[in-house]
Amino acid sequence: MVAWEYALLVRRYQGQGRNFHVSFVWYAPDGSRKDITAYGDTAIAHLNRVGREGWELVSAAEDVNNVQGSTEVHRYHLKRPLA
């Protein structure tokens, strides 16, 4: 039987008009959290990077709140076999 470990990539977009900020946070299997925004400016860049480390996308979810500006939160759930 295969044992898995899981992680979460969160993309957060916050903005109003032409002013916006996009950030990416990695939630590791050990519960730690790291801002990885500097590693790329798109979700695809981040997914390809962790894919090379053995992570597989399991599901994605999106929350959008357009009250007083825009906030979008995209969650990418990933897994990989335990070594």
PLY file of the C-alpha trace (Angstrom):
ply
format ascii 1.0
element vertex 83
property float x
property float y
property float z
element edge 82
property int vertex1
property int vertex2
end_header
0.00 0.00 0.00
1.28 3.49 -0.88
1.54 6.05 1.90
1.12 9.70 0.91
2.10 13.09 2.23
0.05 16.17 1.41
0.75 19.86 0.90
-1.16 22.97 -0.04
-0.28 25.84 -2.40
-2.38 28.98 -1.88
-2.52 31.81 -4.43
-4.03 35.02 -3.08
-4.97 37.95 -5.32
-6.00 41.19 -3.65
-6.69 44.33 -5.57
-8.80 47.24 -6.53
-8.63 48.76 -9.99
-5.04 48.82 -11.21
-3.61 48.25 -7.74
-3.23 44.58 -6.93
-0.95 42.14 -5.16
-0.53 38.42 -5.85
1.13 36.15 -3.31
1.83 32.42 -3.04
2.17 30.48 0.21
3.30 26.85 0.54
1.92 24.78 3.43
4.29 21.84 3.84
3.42 18.35 5.14
5.04 19.18 8.50
2.66 22.11 9.01
5.17 24.82 8.23
4.22 27.78 6.06
6.50 29.62 3.61
5.96 32.63 1.35
7.17 31.42 -2.07
6.01 34.41 -4.12
9.57 35.11 -5.26
9.79 31.73 -7.03
7.30 32.67 -9.77
4.45 34.96 -10.71
1.91 32.36 -11.88
0.30 29.30 -10.35
1.54 27.24 -13.32
5.15 28.21 -12.54
4.72 27.06 -8.94
2.88 23.85 -9.88
5.57 22.94 -12.42
8.30 23.60 -9.85
6.77 21.34 -7.20
5.82 18.79 -9.87
9.54 18.34 -10.54
9.85 17.54 -6.82
7.32 14.70 -7.15
4.13 16.54 -6.13
0.90 15.73 -7.98
-2.12 18.05 -8.10
-5.11 16.38 -6.43
-7.69 19.17 -6.48
-8.11 22.92 -6.81
-10.64 25.29 -5.26
-11.36 28.99 -5.68
-13.00 31.58 -3.42
-13.90 34.99 -4.84
-15.06 38.00 -2.82
-15.82 41.15 -4.78
-16.93 43.34 -1.88
-14.85 46.53 -1.78
-12.28 45.40 -4.31
-11.40 41.91 -5.34
-10.02 39.05 -3.35
-9.41 35.68 -4.93
-7.98 32.71 -3.10
-7.00 29.64 -5.09
-6.06 26.48 -3.19
-4.08 23.72 -4.88
-4.03 20.44 -2.91
-1.06 18.21 -3.73
0.24 14.80 -2.76
3.32 12.65 -3.29
4.35 9.20 -2.11
6.32 9.06 1.11
9.91 8.09 0.49
0 1
1 2
2 3
3 4
4 5
5 6
6 7
7 8
8 9
9 10
10 11
11 12
12 13
13 14
14 15
15 16
16 17
17 18
18 19
19 20
20 21
21 22
22 23
23 24
24 25
25 26
26 27
27 28
28 29
29 30
30 31
31 32
32 33
33 34
34 35
35 36
36 37
37 38
38 39
39 40
40 41
41 42
42 43
43 44
44 45
45 46
46 47
47 48
48 49
49 50
50 51
51 52
52 53
53 54
54 55
55 56
56 57
57 58
58 59
59 60
60 61
61 62
62 63
63 64
64 65
65 66
66 67
67 68
68 69
69 70
70 71
71 72
72 73
73 74
74 75
75 76
76 77
77 78
78 79
79 80
80 81
81 82
